[in-house]
């Protein structure tokens, strides 16, 4: 008689496969068995991954639901979706074939994982970095063989990121290992860095000099692949057309709120002019990190005072200037993996104005990081957003739900965007209309991403039309609007911030309607984060017992 394979055994072997094939993501999970390796991105390895994923899918199909608990049955569905999602990305979306930035991001994240986090002695991490740097020429040879006809905009953004990786190797790595005393190892690090940067510069010459002039490919995924990614990777059955209608409805609603709040600040001025006045109040160049550091202590006090969500005691977040390879983002959190055996500091990066920029560009950049907006940025990135989420993630018991390998973007970014709304609803901006206006603009930005991202990939919107949309509908300045429109070409997942936030708000409303006077906001948030990073359909099922299909109105 055939005995069904235990689901726990399958999960362990599937995770081992993922970690072996994605050592960078394994390090991000806090698992360090493969920290001396870069990904094998050769076509042979990519084809092998596809075959192995197919084998895991067949194995999972043979695990009958009759042998599983109710909770395991839900996790089995989550696993099946994850395997299908990885196969879909590998075989249908094919970023390894069309996007140079795919390789730049892998290399940058792989090196940064060893340089930024003190999860091993400095000598050991330095040896791992030497190993990765020496693998870089072969890694880029495979990248050049795979990417034969990339879209021009992806060549541009990929080459720019590779430039950032070179700057990171030349400037940030020496700082990260400044306490290293082994002269032989320091020599190896310097030699390997030279070898790697030369290989990256050769690769960038190939991108810009050979591929860019002949590029004819489109960056668009197309409606079918856009919808397929949502369905397979996020468990979201709503297609582009339905999501676009929701985005346009919400955009009108938030723009109406924007006008109402702007009128409270200055009823005689046009709303856009009011926002320009608010943006003019921003930190001075060089003061951004200190400003945000002061905000975090105020946010922690506010969350505790209003009993919004539990704040774990073992907190350590360092506010710092963004490394060069990440400077395409204005702000971001880098957290250690949930499986780290000991607490490791998290980094909250802010991109200050570069002294080398012209004065006009410096001013424009800081206007987008004005005092009013920074409260929402910090709520999103730190408390109660990403950083608090990752603190709770460390306490999740289920291996499957604890691993960030399975974390859906719609929940991770949806929670962080929801967190901005949560603190404002609790009264953070009760006496500050400018702060409320700043949060509304952050919401307009995410809704504009949803509209532009869909229309870039599932319609015929051009990048220039996207720039105009961000300027006119989300009140962004030219430089920021262009960065957002270009990001949409290589990061269609940026549509999911608004989608996730709206789905979490609906879940809360539905649960509150069911529980009535027994509903507790803090209990809801603690239970939600205690579930781990799982798809939103599974959160609904665990809270409400439904099928998890009714994610949005």
N, C-alpha and C positions, 0 to 999 in steps of 0.2 A: 504493500500500500504506500502510495506517494505521500510524504510528509511535507507540508508547506514550509518554506524557508522562514525562519523568524524575521520579522520586520527589523528588529534591532540589529541583527547580523547584516542585513542588506544595507541599512543606513551606515553602519561602520565601514563596510567595503566601498560603498559609493563615495563617502567622504574621503576615504583614503585615495581613491581614484582622482577625485577633484583636486585634492591637495598636491598629488604628484604631478598632475598636468597643469596646475595653476599655482606655482610656488609663491607668486606675488600675493595672490588672494589668500593663500594659506597663512602667510606672515600676517596679513591683515586680520585674520581670524585669531591670531595668537598661537599658531602652530608652526614650529620652526625647524622641522625635520629637513626641509628642502631650501633653507635660507641661503645656501651657497649657489643656487641655480637660477638662471633666467629660464623663462619658458622656451620649450622647443617649438618654434613656429615654422618649422619646415613643412612642406606640403605632405610629406610622408607622415609626420606626426599628426597633422590636422586630419588627414583621412583616417588614421588609426583611432583618433578620439571619436570620430563619427561612428565607426564600427563598434567601439566599446560602449558608447552611449546607447546604441541600438540594442546591444546585449543586455545592458541594465534594464532597458524598457521591457524586454521580453521576460527577464527574471522577475520584475515587479508584477507583471501580468499574471505570473504563475502563483503569486502569493494571494491566496483566496481571502476574501473579506470575512469568511466564516471563522477564520482562525484569529481574528484581530478584535481587540477591544474597540469600543465606539471611538475613542480618541485616536487609536492607531489607524482606524479606517479613514479618518480625516487627514492624518499625516500621510497615509498612502496616496491619497488624491493629490496632496501638496507635492509629494515626490514625483508623481507621474507628470504633473504640470511642469515641474522644474526640469526634468529630463527632456520633455518635449520642447520646452523653451530653449534649452541649450542646443538641441539639435536644429531647431528652427533658425537660431542665430548663426550657427555654423554653416548650414546648408543653403538657407534661403537669403538671409541678410548679408552674410559673408563680409564682415568688416575686415577680416584678414586679407581680403582680395581687393577692397576698394578704398581703404582709408589709411593713409600713412600715419595719421595721428594715433591710430590704434596701437602702433608699435612705440611711438614716442611716449604715450601715456604708460604703457607697460614698463618701459625702461625707467622712466622717472619714478614711478611708484615703487618699483622694485628696489632701486637705490635708496630712495627716501625712507623706506621701511626699516632699513638698517641704520641709517644716519640719524634719524630723528628720535627713535625710541630706545631707551636704555634697558632693553629686555635681555641683554647678555653683556658680559664684560667687553670693554671697548676693543681689546685685542681680537676677540672672536668676531665681533661685528666688522672690524676692519678687514679681517681675512675673507669674510663673506663678500664684502664689497670688492676686494681685489679679484676674487673669483668671478663675480658678475661683470666687472669691467673687462676682464680678459675674454669673456664669452660674447661681449658686445659686437665685435666685428662679424662673427658667424651669425649672430642674431640678425644683424642688419643685412647680411647677404641673403638670408632667407626672406626678409621683408622685401628686398628689392626684387627677388624672384617671384614673390606672390603678387605684389602690387604692380601691375603692368599698365593699367589705364585708369588711374583714379580721377575723380572730378577735380577741376581746377581749384575750387574753394577748399577742398580737403587737402590738396597739396599745400596751399598757402598756410592753413591753420596747422597742419602737421609739421611743416618746416619751421614755423615759428615756435612750436613747442619743442622741437629738437634743439633750436637755438637756446631755449630755456634750460634744457638738460645739460648742454655744454657749460652754460654759466653755473649751473648747480654743481657740476663736477669740479670746475675750476675754482669756484669761490666758496660754496657751502660745504662741500666734503672736507676740505682742510680745516674749516672751523669745527665741524662735527667731531673730528678726530684730533683736535688740538692737544688733548691730554695723552695721546699715544706716545709712549717713550721708546718703543722698540725701533731702533734706527733701521734695521733690516726691513721690517714691515712697512715703515714710512717710505723707504725707497721703492718697495714693491708697489705701494699705493700710488706713488708719483708716476712710476713707469706705466702701470696699468691705466691710469687716468689719461696719460698722453696717448696711449694706444687707442683707447676708447673714443676720445674727442676727435682724433684724426679720422677714425672710422665714421663717426657721426657727421663730421664736416663733409667727408666724401659722399655720404648718403644724401645729405642736403644738396650738394652740388648736383647729384643725380636727379633729385626731385625737381629742383628749380631749373636746372639746365637742360635735362633730357625729357622728363615727363611733362612738365608744365607747358612747354610750347606746343606739344601735340595733343594736349588733353581735350577730349570731346565728351567724356562721360558725364552723366547727370548725377547730382547728389541725391535726387529724390528716391525715396523708397518705393513710392507708389501706394495706392490705397490698400491693395491686398496685403502687402508686407507690413504696412503700418498697422492695420487691424490685426494681422497675425501676431505681431510682437506683443500687442496689448493682451490678446487672448492667451497666448502661450506663456509669456513671461510674467504677466501680472494677474492672470485670472479674470480679466475684465472683458466681458462680452460685448459691451457697447462699442460700436464702431465709430469711425471718424465723423460721420455725418451727425450722429446723435450727440457726440461730445462737442462738436462745433456749435450746435444749437444751444446746448447748456452754457458753453463759454460765452457766447454772444449775449445770452439773457443775463448772466451774472455780470458781464462787463457793463451793461447798461445800468444795472442796479448799483454797482460800485461807483460808477461815474456820477450818478445822482447823489450818492452819499458824499463824494468828493466835493461837489458843488455846495451842498448844505454846510459842510464843515468849513469850507473856504469862506463862505458868507459869514459865518460866526467870527472869523478872524478879521475880515475886512469886507463889509457888505458893498462897498463902493467900487471895489476892484474886480476885474475878471478873475475867475477861479485859477486860471493858469498863471496869472500875475501874482496872485497870493502865494502859490506854490513856489514861484521864483523867489519871493521874499523869504519864505521859510528856508529854502535851500541855501540862501546866502549866509545863514548862520551855521557854520561848520567848524570843525577843529582846524587849527593852524597846521601847516605842513610839519610833520614830525611829532605831532601831538595825538595822533589817532589811537595808538596803542594805550597810552595813559588814559585817554577819555573812556575807552571801552572797558578797561580794567576797573575803573571806578563804577561804571554801570553795572557790572556783574554782581558786586556786593549788594547793590540796591535791588536787583532782580531777585536774588536769593532771599532777601528779607521780605520782599513783597509776596513771593510764593509761599513762604512759611506763614506769614501773617494771615494770608487768605486761604490757607489749607487747600491748595490747588492740586498738589501731587507730592508724594514722599521724596525727600532729598536724601539719598544715601550719605553716610558720614564720611566715607573714604573718597573725598573729592580732591582732585589736583588738576587745575587747568591753567596753562601758561598762555598769556596773550602776547603775541609776537608779530613781527613784520613778516609778510609773505615771502617765502623763497622765490627765486626768479622763475623757476619752471611752473609755478602756480599763479603767476601774476596776471593771467587772463581772468582770474576771479577776483572780486572785490573783497570777499571774506569767505572763510571756510574753516571747518574743524577737522583736525586729524586726530582720531582716537586710537589707542591701542586695542588689540583684539580682545573679544570677550573671554577667550580661553587662556589669556595670560595668567600664570599662576600667582603673580603678585601685582599690586596696583602700579601702573605706570602712568606718568603724566600725559595729559592730553594737550594738544596745541590748538589754540584759536588764532588763526592768522588773519591779519588785516593788511590790505594793500594800500599803503600810504602813497602820496604823490611822490614821484621820482624827481629828485633835484635836477636831473639832467633834462627833464621835460621843459618845453617852453612854458612861460608863466600862465598863458591862457589855458593850456591843457591841464596844468596842475590845479588851477582853480575849478575847471569843469569837473575834474575827477573828484575833488573834495566836496563840491556841491551835491554830488550823488551820495556822499557819505555824511550828510548833514546831521546835526544833533537830533532832529526829530526822527529821521529814518533809522539812526543807529540803535535806538531802543528796540525796534522790530528786528533788525539784523541780529542783535545779541540774543533776543528771545528765540529766534530761529536757530542760531548756531549753537548757543550754550544752554541757557536756562529759560524755559523748560524744554528746549528743542533738542538738537542732536546730541549734545554732550550728556544731558540728563537721560535721554533714551539709551545711550550706550552704557551708562552706569547701571541702569536697570537690566540691560542685556546681560551683564556679568552674573546676575543672580538667577537667570532662567535655568531650570533644571533639565529640560529636554535638550539633548544634543542637537537634534534637528532644528529646533526653534531658536537655539542659542547661536548657532553658526550664522555668520553674516553672508556665507556663500548662498544662502537661500533668501536673503532679505530683499523684498520687492521694493523698487524705487517708489511706488505709489504709497507705501506705508512709511518708509523712512523719511522721504521728503514731505509726504502728506502730514505726518505728525509734526514736523518742524514748522511747517506753514500754519497748521492748526494752532500750534503753540503761540504764535504771534497773536492770533485772534483771541485765544484763551485769556492771555494776560490783559488785553485791552478790554474784553468783556467783563473781567473781574475788577476793572477800575484803574488800571495803571495810568491811563490818560484822562482820568476823570476831570482834572483841572488844567489840562493842556491840550487845546485844540490842535496845535501844531503837531504834537506827537501822534494824535489820532489821524491827522492828515497824512503823516509819514507812513503809518501802517496801511492806510487805504491805497497809497501809491504802490506799496509793496504788493498788495493784492492785485492791483491793476496790472503790474508787471507780470505776475504769474498767470493771470488770465490772458494777457496779450501773448505770452509764450504759448499757451494752449491754442489760441487762434492761429498764430503765425506758424507754429510747429506743424499743426494739421495741414494748413494750406500750403506750406513749403513741400511737404512730403506726399500728401494725398490729393493735391490740387496743382495749380500752375503758378502760384505766387513766386515772384522773384525775390532775391535778397534785397534789392533796392526798395521794393514795395514793402518788405518786412521792416526795413529801417524806418520808412515813413509811418508805418502802423505803430511802431513803438513810440515814435515821437508824438504822434497826434493822439493816440488813444491811451498811452501810459505815461505821457509827459516826460519822456526821457530826452536827454540832450544827444546831440549827433553822435559823439563818440560811443556812448553807452548803448544807444539804439543800434549802431552798427555791430558792436560786439554781440549784442543779443540776437540780432538777425543771423549773423554768421554762426553763432553757437547752434542755432536751430538746425543748421545743415548737417552737423556732425553729432549732435546730441538730442535726438528726438525724444529722449526720456524727460527733457525739461518741460514737456507738456504735463507731466504727471504730478507736479506740485499742487496745482489747483484741483486736479481730479481726486487725489488722495485727501486733501483737506475737506472737500465737499462730501466725500464718502464718510469720513470720520464724523463730520458734523451731523450727517443724517443718522449714522449709527447712534450717536449720543442722544439725538432727539427721539429716536425710536425706543431706545432703552429707557429714557426718562418717562416717556408716555406709558410704558409697561409698568415701571416700578413706582411711579407716582411720588408720594411723599417719602418713600423709602430710598429714593435715588440720592446718591452722594457723588459729587463731582470728583472729589479726591479718590474715592473708592473706584470710580469708573476709570480714572487715569492710571491708578496703580494696577488694576486688573488688566487693562489694555496693554501696558508696558510689560506686565508679568507674563503675558502670552508669548512674548518674544517677537522677533521680526518675521511675521507670517503674512500671507496675503489677506487683503481686506475681506474677502469672502469668508475666510476661516475665522477672522475676528467676529464677524456677524453670527456665524454658526455657533461659536462658543458662547457668545453673549445671549443670543436670542433663540437659538435652536432651529433657525430656518435654514434654507438651502444655501444661503449666502449669495443668491443671485440678484437680490433687490438692493444693489449697491447705491443707486442714485434714483432720484425721482425721474 
